[in-house]
Amino acid sequence: MTHTTSPVTQAVILFGHGARDPEWAGPMQQIRQRMLEQAPGLHVELAYLELMSPTLDVAVEALMAHGMTRIAVVPVFLAQGGHLKRDLPVLLNAVRQRYPQCEFHLSRAVGEAPGVIAAIAAYGLSALG
């Protein structure tokens, strides 16, 4: 399914935890690439809580340089744990204050989406061979 946007003033930030091993970011990079293929012209950035860069504020700053007016932050986490309940709201409030001209939308953790749950369940069942 192709997603269309209004005159490219919208963007998505895929927000992950981060890790010391750079290979950890591979799936996030693949998700970003698929999104770009499905929605040409859409700005999609990666951001990390810790151990990797860019951070959320750096990713937002880069998008704001392109004149974004709406940014969706999508936590690439399995569930709403402490980082999403405590850390991310603080970071998001800081960028909201810094860029009041931009609307920020925070999605729930990707692992809580019905389609993702179904895909993981199917994958789990496929392990039986």
OpenMM code with the backbone's topology and positions (N, CA, C; nanometers):
from openmm import Vec3, app, unit

residues = "MET THR HIS THR THR SER PRO VAL THR GLN ALA VAL ILE LEU PHE GLY HIS GLY ALA ARG ASP PRO GLU TRP ALA GLY PRO MET GLN GLN ILE ARG GLN ARG MET LEU GLU GLN ALA PRO GLY LEU HIS VAL GLU LEU ALA TYR LEU GLU LEU MET SER PRO THR LEU ASP VAL ALA VAL GLU ALA LEU MET ALA HIS GLY MET THR ARG ILE ALA VAL VAL PRO VAL PHE LEU ALA GLN GLY GLY HIS LEU LYS ARG ASP LEU PRO VAL LEU LEU ASN ALA VAL ARG GLN ARG TYR PRO GLN CYS GLU PHE HIS LEU SER ARG ALA VAL GLY GLU ALA PRO GLY VAL ILE ALA ALA ILE ALA ALA TYR GLY LEU SER ALA LEU GLY".split()
positions = [
    Vec3(0.0844, -0.1183, 0.0000),
    Vec3(0.0000, 0.0000, 0.0000),
    Vec3(0.0885, 0.1240, 0.0000),
    Vec3(0.0630, 0.2159, -0.0867),
    Vec3(0.1401, 0.3387, -0.0952),
    Vec3(0.0721, 0.4454, -0.0116),
    Vec3(0.1530, 0.5135, 0.0691),
    Vec3(0.1027, 0.6201, 0.1542),
    Vec3(0.1414, 0.7527, 0.0901),
    Vec3(0.0462, 0.8423, 0.0800),
    Vec3(0.0772, 0.9735, 0.0255),
    Vec3(0.0699, 1.0763, 0.1368),
    Vec3(0.1474, 1.1797, 0.1229),
    Vec3(0.1480, 1.2860, 0.2228),
    Vec3(0.1208, 1.4182, 0.1536),
    Vec3(0.0791, 1.5156, 0.2317),
    Vec3(0.0646, 1.6488, 0.1776),
    Vec3(0.2047, 1.7043, 0.1560),
    Vec3(0.2174, 1.8223, 0.0952),
    Vec3(0.3488, 1.8728, 0.0570),
    Vec3(0.4539, 1.8523, 0.1665),
    Vec3(0.5198, 1.7452, 0.1587),
    Vec3(0.6251, 1.6979, 0.2475),
    Vec3(0.6575, 1.7910, 0.3648),
    Vec3(0.5638, 1.8026, 0.4557),
    Vec3(0.5889, 1.8738, 0.5805),
    Vec3(0.5689, 1.7787, 0.6973),
    Vec3(0.5468, 1.6516, 0.6645),
    Vec3(0.5284, 1.5483, 0.7660),
    Vec3(0.6488, 1.4548, 0.7665),
    Vec3(0.6779, 1.4012, 0.8828),
    Vec3(0.7913, 1.3104, 0.8948),
    Vec3(0.7617, 1.2072, 1.0027),
    Vec3(0.8401, 1.1013, 1.0006),
    Vec3(0.8316, 0.9962, 1.1015),
    Vec3(0.9705, 0.9774, 1.1604),
    Vec3(0.9746, 0.9640, 1.2926),
    Vec3(1.0981, 0.9255, 1.3607),
    Vec3(1.0742, 0.7888, 1.4222),
    Vec3(1.1549, 0.6922, 1.3813),
    Vec3(1.1539, 0.5598, 1.4423),
    Vec3(1.2491, 0.5673, 1.5611),
    Vec3(1.1935, 0.5533, 1.6819),
    Vec3(1.2703, 0.5727, 1.8045),
    Vec3(1.2994, 0.4387, 1.8707),
    Vec3(1.4276, 0.4064, 1.8846),
    Vec3(1.4671, 0.2806, 1.9465),
    Vec3(1.5539, 0.3018, 2.0682),
    Vec3(1.5785, 0.1942, 2.1388),
    Vec3(1.6595, 0.2018, 2.2601),
    Vec3(1.8044, 0.2343, 2.2298),
    Vec3(1.8624, 0.1617, 2.1345),
    Vec3(2.0049, 0.1756, 2.1053),
    Vec3(2.0810, 0.0616, 2.1709),
    Vec3(2.2009, 0.0359, 2.1198),
    Vec3(2.2841, -0.0724, 2.1721),
    Vec3(2.4302, -0.0443, 2.1384),
    Vec3(2.5194, -0.1137, 2.2061),
    Vec3(2.6619, -0.0969, 2.1777),
    Vec3(2.7004, -0.1582, 2.0429),
    Vec3(2.6327, -0.2638, 2.0042),
    Vec3(2.6617, -0.3338, 1.8797),
    Vec3(2.5885, -0.2639, 1.7647),
    Vec3(2.6604, -0.2076, 1.6679),
    Vec3(2.5944, -0.1359, 1.5590),
    Vec3(2.5006, -0.2232, 1.4756),
    Vec3(2.5224, -0.3542, 1.4747),
    Vec3(2.4333, -0.4431, 1.3993),
    Vec3(2.2922, -0.4458, 1.4576),
    Vec3(2.2779, -0.4085, 1.5834),
    Vec3(2.1472, -0.4047, 1.6481),
    Vec3(2.0506, -0.3156, 1.5705),
    Vec3(2.1024, -0.2090, 1.5091),
    Vec3(2.0167, -0.1129, 1.4386),
    Vec3(1.9724, -0.1630, 1.3013),
    Vec3(2.0209, -0.2777, 1.2564),
    Vec3(1.9865, -0.3299, 1.1242),
    Vec3(1.8368, -0.3374, 1.0972),
    Vec3(1.7582, -0.3982, 1.1854),
    Vec3(1.6135, -0.4036, 1.1601),
    Vec3(1.5485, -0.2649, 1.1525),
    Vec3(1.5934, -0.1720, 1.2343),
    Vec3(1.5365, -0.0365, 1.2276),
    Vec3(1.5704, 0.0293, 1.0938),
    Vec3(1.6920, 0.0072, 1.0466),
    Vec3(1.7314, 0.0619, 0.9168),
    Vec3(1.6475, -0.0009, 0.8052),
    Vec3(1.6175, -0.1293, 0.8183),
    Vec3(1.5344, -0.1968, 0.7180),
    Vec3(1.3908, -0.1449, 0.7203),
    Vec3(1.3379, -0.1200, 0.8393),
    Vec3(1.2029, -0.0632, 0.8506),
    Vec3(1.2004, 0.0742, 0.7840),
    Vec3(1.3010, 0.1550, 0.8135),
    Vec3(1.3095, 0.2891, 0.7524),
    Vec3(1.3132, 0.2788, 0.6009),
    Vec3(1.3944, 0.1889, 0.5489),
    Vec3(1.4068, 0.1741, 0.4040),
    Vec3(1.2738, 0.1329, 0.3406),
    Vec3(1.2039, 0.0399, 0.4039),
    Vec3(1.0720, -0.0022, 0.3510),
    Vec3(0.9732, 0.1136, 0.3503),
    Vec3(0.9759, 0.1930, 0.4572),
    Vec3(0.8855, 0.3082, 0.4633),
    Vec3(0.9162, 0.4064, 0.3504),
    Vec3(1.0439, 0.4315, 0.3260),
    Vec3(1.0833, 0.5244, 0.2199),
    Vec3(1.0421, 0.4719, 0.0826),
    Vec3(1.0509, 0.3403, 0.0641),
    Vec3(1.0087, 0.2800, -0.0628),
    Vec3(0.8577, 0.2909, -0.0818),
    Vec3(0.7830, 0.2757, 0.0276),
    Vec3(0.6372, 0.2782, 0.0195),
    Vec3(0.5799, 0.4191, 0.0159),
    Vec3(0.6548, 0.5155, 0.0659),
    Vec3(0.6077, 0.6545, 0.0702),
    Vec3(0.7189, 0.7472, 0.0213),
    Vec3(0.7475, 0.7434, -0.1097),
    Vec3(0.8545, 0.8288, -0.1628),
    Vec3(0.8310, 0.9753, -0.1259),
    Vec3(0.9358, 1.0403, -0.0854),
    Vec3(0.9255, 1.1809, -0.0476),
    Vec3(0.9020, 1.2033, 0.1005),
    Vec3(0.8574, 1.1009, 0.1706),
    Vec3(0.8372, 1.1143, 0.3150),
    Vec3(0.9732, 1.1154, 0.3840),
    Vec3(0.9870, 1.2007, 0.4821),
    Vec3(1.1097, 1.2022, 0.5623),
    Vec3(1.0932, 1.1008, 0.6748),
    Vec3(1.1871, 1.0078, 0.6858),
    Vec3(1.1871, 0.9083, 0.7929),
    Vec3(1.3271, 0.9068, 0.8529),
    Vec3(1.3341, 0.9321, 0.9823),
    Vec3(1.4627, 0.9336, 1.0512),
    Vec3(1.4635, 0.8306, 1.1630),
    Vec3(1.5822, 0.7896, 1.2011),
    Vec3(1.6016, 0.7024, 1.3165),
    Vec3(1.6514, 0.7873, 1.4318),
    Vec3(1.6158, 0.7496, 1.5544),
    Vec3(1.6667, 0.8161, 1.6742),
    Vec3(1.6749, 0.7119, 1.7846),
    Vec3(1.7658, 0.7347, 1.8779),
    Vec3(1.7905, 0.6360, 1.9826),
    Vec3(1.7931, 0.7017, 2.1202),
    Vec3(1.7499, 0.6253, 2.2186),
    Vec3(1.7503, 0.6715, 2.3566),
    Vec3(1.8923, 0.6824, 2.4100),
    Vec3(1.9733, 0.5806, 2.3826),
    Vec3(2.1100, 0.5808, 2.4352),
    Vec3(2.2004, 0.4903, 2.3509),
    Vec3(2.3284, 0.5057, 2.3693),
    Vec3(2.4329, 0.4218, 2.3113),
    Vec3(2.4514, 0.4360, 2.1609),
    Vec3(2.3597, 0.4997, 2.0907),
    Vec3(2.3703, 0.5198, 1.9459),
    Vec3(2.3257, 0.6616, 1.9135),
    Vec3(2.3585, 0.7042, 1.7938),
    Vec3(2.3136, 0.8355, 1.7503),
    Vec3(2.2450, 0.8209, 1.6152),
    Vec3(2.1561, 0.9137, 1.5867),
    Vec3(2.1295, 1.0383, 1.6574),
    Vec3(2.0317, 1.0193, 1.7729),
    Vec3(2.0324, 1.1141, 1.8624),
    Vec3(1.9339, 1.1188, 1.9695),
    Vec3(1.8055, 1.1803, 1.9126),
    Vec3(1.6995, 1.1774, 1.9902),
    Vec3(1.5720, 1.2325, 1.9449),
    Vec3(1.5858, 1.3803, 1.9109),
    Vec3(1.6499, 1.4578, 1.9964),
    Vec3(1.6601, 1.6015, 1.9703),
    Vec3(1.7404, 1.6308, 1.8442),
    Vec3(1.8439, 1.5532, 1.8164),
    Vec3(1.9233, 1.5728, 1.6944),
    Vec3(1.8412, 1.5363, 1.5708),
    Vec3(1.7645, 1.4274, 1.5779),
    Vec3(1.6799, 1.3873, 1.4649),
    Vec3(1.5722, 1.4926, 1.4383),
    Vec3(1.5113, 1.5440, 1.5446),
    Vec3(1.4092, 1.6485, 1.5279),
    Vec3(1.4722, 1.7732, 1.4674),
    Vec3(1.5882, 1.8115, 1.5151),
    Vec3(1.6556, 1.9304, 1.4615),
    Vec3(1.6805, 1.9156, 1.3111),
    Vec3(1.7245, 1.7974, 1.2683),
    Vec3(1.7476, 1.7732, 1.1262),
    Vec3(1.6181, 1.7855, 1.0463),
    Vec3(1.5088, 1.7320, 1.0998),
    Vec3(1.3803, 1.7408, 1.0303),
    Vec3(1.3279, 1.8842, 1.0268),
    Vec3(1.3476, 1.9576, 1.1334),
    Vec3(1.3003, 2.0956, 1.1371),
    Vec3(1.3742, 2.1814, 1.0355),
    Vec3(1.4974, 2.1458, 1.0038),
    Vec3(1.5737, 2.2173, 0.9007),
    Vec3(1.5071, 2.2015, 0.7641),
    Vec3(1.4224, 2.0982, 0.7495),
    Vec3(1.3483, 2.0755, 0.6254),
    Vec3(1.2056, 2.1308, 0.6328),
    Vec3(1.1745, 2.2052, 0.7399),
    Vec3(1.0450, 2.2717, 0.7503),
    Vec3(0.9285, 2.1837, 0.7896),
    Vec3(0.9536, 2.0795, 0.8657),
    Vec3(0.8447, 1.9906, 0.9068),
    Vec3(0.7461, 2.0641, 0.9972),
    Vec3(0.6177, 2.0303, 0.9815),
    Vec3(0.5145, 2.0872, 1.0687),
    Vec3(0.4452, 1.9792, 1.1510),
    Vec3(0.4682, 1.8519, 1.1157),
    Vec3(0.4110, 1.7403, 1.1925),
    Vec3(0.5096, 1.6249, 1.1908),
    Vec3(0.5429, 1.5777, 1.3096),
    Vec3(0.6360, 1.4653, 1.3223),
    Vec3(0.5715, 1.3582, 1.4096),
    Vec3(0.5629, 1.2372, 1.3553),
    Vec3(0.5145, 1.1224, 1.4316),
    Vec3(0.6355, 1.0482, 1.4873),
    Vec3(0.6353, 1.0259, 1.6178),
    Vec3(0.7417, 0.9504, 1.6830),
    Vec3(0.6879, 0.8103, 1.7098),
    Vec3(0.7540, 0.7112, 1.6497),
    Vec3(0.7097, 0.5727, 1.6585),
    Vec3(0.8118, 0.4930, 1.7382),
    Vec3(0.7785, 0.4553, 1.8620),
    Vec3(0.8721, 0.3772, 1.9436),
    Vec3(0.8835, 0.2335, 1.8916),
    Vec3(1.0032, 0.1967, 1.8508),
    Vec3(1.0278, 0.0607, 1.8029),
    Vec3(1.0706, -0.0221, 1.9248),
    Vec3(0.9727, -0.0447, 2.0107),
    Vec3(0.9873, -0.1211, 2.1343),
    Vec3(0.8772, -0.2265, 2.1329),
    Vec3(0.8973, -0.3351, 2.2052),
    Vec3(0.7964, -0.4395, 2.2093),
    Vec3(0.6742, -0.3961, 2.2903),
    Vec3(0.6964, -0.3188, 2.3977),
    Vec3(0.5850, -0.2784, 2.4834),
    Vec3(0.6175, -0.1474, 2.5537),
    Vec3(0.5153, -0.0907, 2.6181),
    Vec3(0.5278, 0.0341, 2.6927),
    Vec3(0.5948, 0.0089, 2.8273),
    Vec3(0.7257, 0.0025, 2.8295),
    Vec3(0.7980, -0.0150, 2.9549),
    Vec3(0.8421, 0.1189, 3.0115),
    Vec3(0.9331, 0.1126, 3.1053),
    Vec3(0.9794, 0.2325, 3.1747),
    Vec3(1.0353, 0.3400, 3.0836),
    Vec3(1.1115, 0.3014, 2.9827),
    Vec3(1.1688, 0.4018, 2.8925),
    Vec3(1.0601, 0.4798, 2.8199),
    Vec3(0.9537, 0.4115, 2.7804),
    Vec3(0.8470, 0.4803, 2.7082),
    Vec3(0.7530, 0.5545, 2.8018),
    Vec3(0.7429, 0.5082, 2.9248),
    Vec3(0.6552, 0.5757, 3.0213),
    Vec3(0.7238, 0.6940, 3.0896),
    Vec3(0.8556, 0.6843, 3.1097),
    Vec3(0.9258, 0.7897, 3.1840),
    Vec3(1.0221, 0.8709, 3.0981),
    Vec3(1.1111, 0.8048, 3.0250),
    Vec3(1.2181, 0.8756, 2.9545),
    Vec3(1.1710, 0.9475, 2.8283),
    Vec3(1.0969, 0.8775, 2.7440),
    Vec3(1.0544, 0.9380, 2.6180),
    Vec3(0.9651, 1.0605, 2.6384),
    Vec3(0.8692, 1.0599, 2.7309),
    Vec3(0.7885, 1.1817, 2.7488),
    Vec3(0.8729, 1.3053, 2.7847),
    Vec3(0.9772, 1.2868, 2.8642),
    Vec3(1.0646, 1.3996, 2.8998),
    Vec3(1.1352, 1.4523, 2.7749),
    Vec3(1.1890, 1.3608, 2.6940),
    Vec3(1.2577, 1.4007, 2.5710),
    Vec3(1.1613, 1.4688, 2.4740),
    Vec3(1.0425, 1.4136, 2.4629),
    Vec3(0.9439, 1.4691, 2.3705),
    Vec3(0.8951, 1.6062, 2.4162),
    Vec3(0.8757, 1.6239, 2.5450),
    Vec3(0.8351, 1.7554, 2.5960),
    Vec3(0.9410, 1.8609, 2.5661),
    Vec3(1.0679, 1.8230, 2.5748),
    Vec3(1.1766, 1.9170, 2.5465),
    Vec3(1.1734, 1.9627, 2.4001),
    Vec3(1.1514, 1.8693, 2.3067),
    Vec3(1.1474, 1.9116, 2.1657),
    Vec3(1.0192, 1.9887, 2.1354),
    Vec3(0.9101, 1.9557, 2.2042),
    Vec3(0.7861, 2.0329, 2.1852),
    Vec3(0.8068, 2.1779, 2.2276),
    Vec3(0.8780, 2.1986, 2.3368),
    Vec3(0.9045, 2.3349, 2.3834),
    Vec3(0.9991, 2.4075, 2.2891),
    Vec3(1.0963, 2.3341, 2.2363),
    Vec3(1.1951, 2.3951, 2.1466),
    Vec3(1.1338, 2.4307, 2.0104),
    Vec3(1.0363, 2.3490, 1.9663),
    Vec3(0.9744, 2.3694, 1.8345),
    Vec3(0.8225, 2.3759, 1.8470),
    Vec3(0.7687, 2.4835, 1.9049),
    Vec3(0.6234, 2.4929, 1.9245),
    Vec3(0.5465, 2.5020, 1.7927),
    Vec3(0.6139, 2.5340, 1.6840),
    Vec3(0.5474, 2.5447, 1.5533),
    Vec3(0.5217, 2.4079, 1.4902),
    Vec3(0.5724, 2.3030, 1.5531),
    Vec3(0.5579, 2.1677, 1.4992),
    Vec3(0.4670, 2.0850, 1.5896),
    Vec3(0.3801, 2.0066, 1.5270),
    Vec3(0.2940, 1.9147, 1.6010),
    Vec3(0.3663, 1.7801, 1.6118),
    Vec3(0.3771, 1.7295, 1.7330),
    Vec3(0.4410, 1.5998, 1.7564),
    Vec3(0.3343, 1.4998, 1.7998),
    Vec3(0.3328, 1.3846, 1.7354),
    Vec3(0.2391, 1.2776, 1.7696),
    Vec3(0.3205, 1.1575, 1.8166),
    Vec3(0.2896, 1.1064, 1.9349),
    Vec3(0.3581, 0.9896, 1.9890),
    Vec3(0.2702, 0.8667, 1.9726),
    Vec3(0.3204, 0.7685, 1.8999),
    Vec3(0.2490, 0.6416, 1.8816),
    Vec3(0.2782, 0.5488, 1.9983),
    Vec3(0.1990, 0.4441, 2.0099),
    Vec3(0.2272, 0.3400, 2.1090),
    Vec3(0.3423, 0.2546, 2.0574),
    Vec3(0.3972, 0.1721, 2.1425),
    Vec3(0.5057, 0.0830, 2.1039),
    Vec3(0.4615, -0.0047, 1.9865),
    Vec3(0.5506, -0.0264, 1.8895),
    Vec3(0.5126, -0.1054, 1.7716),
    Vec3(0.4703, -0.2464, 1.8096),
    Vec3(0.5286, -0.3013, 1.9145),
    Vec3(0.4957, -0.4372, 1.9550),
    Vec3(0.3540, -0.4537, 2.0061),
    Vec3(0.2836, -0.3432, 2.0288),
    Vec3(0.1457, -0.3488, 2.0753),
    Vec3(0.0449, -0.3371, 1.9611),
    Vec3(0.0938, -0.3172, 1.8391),
    Vec3(0.0039, -0.3066, 1.7237),
    Vec3(-0.0466, -0.4456, 1.6868),
    Vec3(-0.1772, -0.4596, 1.6617),
    Vec3(-0.2332, -0.5913, 1.6296),
    Vec3(-0.1615, -0.6632, 1.5148),
    Vec3(-0.1241, -0.5901, 1.4097),
    Vec3(-0.0552, -0.6528, 1.2979),
    Vec3(0.0820, -0.7056, 1.3352),
    Vec3(0.1493, -0.6343, 1.4235),
    Vec3(0.2818, -0.6786, 1.4688),
    Vec3(0.2665, -0.8017, 1.5579),
    Vec3(0.1682, -0.8007, 1.6451),
    Vec3(0.1429, -0.9175, 1.7307),
    Vec3(0.1119, -1.0393, 1.6446),
    Vec3(0.0293, -1.0213, 1.5425),
    Vec3(-0.0043, -1.1323, 1.4524),
    Vec3(0.1194, -1.1830, 1.3790),
    Vec3(0.2044, -1.0913, 1.3336),
    Vec3(0.3264, -1.1321, 1.2618),
    Vec3(0.4216, -1.2081, 1.3534),
    Vec3(0.4351, -1.1645, 1.4780),
    Vec3(0.5232, -1.2339, 1.5719),
    Vec3(0.4664, -1.3715, 1.6057),
    Vec3(0.3355, -1.3801, 1.6236),
    Vec3(0.2736, -1.5098, 1.6514),
    Vec3(0.2957, -1.6058, 1.5347),
    Vec3(0.2779, -1.5571, 1.4122),
    Vec3(0.3003, -1.6417, 1.2940),
    Vec3(0.4457, -1.6852, 1.2862),
    Vec3(0.5351, -1.5952, 1.3167),
    Vec3(0.6778, -1.6277, 1.3153),
    Vec3(0.7080, -1.7346, 1.4215),
    Vec3(0.6508, -1.7177, 1.5398),
    Vec3(0.6692, -1.8155, 1.6465),
    Vec3(0.6201, -1.9536, 1.6048),
    Vec3(0.5048, -1.9606, 1.5426),
    Vec3(0.4517, -2.0871, 1.4955),
    Vec3(0.5389, -2.1481, 1.3857),
    Vec3(0.5992, -2.0623, 1.3036),
    Vec3(0.6840, -2.1129, 1.1948),
    Vec3(0.8101, -2.1812, 1.2483),
    Vec3(0.8447, -2.1535, 1.3734),
    Vec3(0.9631, -2.2168, 1.4332),
    Vec3(0.9440, -2.3679, 1.4475),
    Vec3(0.8215, -2.4135, 1.4429),
    Vec3(0.7939, -2.5570, 1.4533),
    Vec3(0.8271, -2.6309, 1.3241),
    Vec3(0.8462, -2.5550, 1.2169),
    Vec3(0.8854, -2.6165, 1.0901),
    Vec3(0.7768, -2.6535, 1.0048),
] * unit.nanometer
topology = app.Topology()
chain = topology.addChain("A")
for resn in residues:
    res = topology.addResidue(resn, chain)
    for name in ("N", "CA", "C"):
        topology.addAtom(name, app.Element.getBySymbol(name[0]), res)
